Amino acid sequence: MAVVAWETSIRNGKVLNVFPSAKLSKGWLDALKTSIVAFNNLKLNVTFAIPNNAQAIPPDGEDGVEVQFNMGRGTITNQAHGTTFTLTDKAGQVVNFSGTSLHGSTQTLKRSFGGPHLIRRAFITVPDKPQMSATGGQRDAGPNILNFIAFHELIHATGLSNDEHSATGPNADGFTIFPTADAGKTAKDDRMILNSNPPRIFAPPLTISPRVVGLINGNW
């Protein structure tokens, strides 16, 4: 996989409109809104918006937003432009998406009209009850953890694949693969550890490195 561009009409508009699923918890809706603000504050060549009249992506046709943000677990299936597609791994096996793990997934639907395949829709899925280890056992992950997951998936929605993930280390950022959840005294104090060695890097804040900035801007 590699960086994939959105269709020209969308790319020219420089905005990806998002539909938050009606099934989203308040925690995830807040995380989506927070992550959009953080992303837009980066002043990149593309921004995200939740229009007041946002419509869900329909099973067929051109109506609706570009990006849909859903909560789920188990087999993840979406429909758009007359196509039904299920979340699979690199080997093509259907993924049993964990509803408690601290992760997300972004599926894109691409089309070609004689040229390269370009993105027309993106479906972001996050776990419906993300959990983490803390003093006293497992508990719901705090808002900073949800914010990080949502922010990370927005980056994928711009057209970046897993191959473009940032590594842990001194340049770790909001697109880093395999961050570690760090439980606070309370859920609101939770944070992600992006680099555990000096210099230690945490999220919040939600930031991206110059490398990821270049990848996103170059795609838009």
Helices and strands as residue ranges (DSSP letters): H 8-13, E 15-20, H 26-40, E 47-49, E 67-72, E 77-80, E 83-86, E 105-111, E 118-127, E 131-134, E 137-140, H 143-157, G 162-164, E 180-182, G 187-189, E 191-195, E 201-203, H 210-219
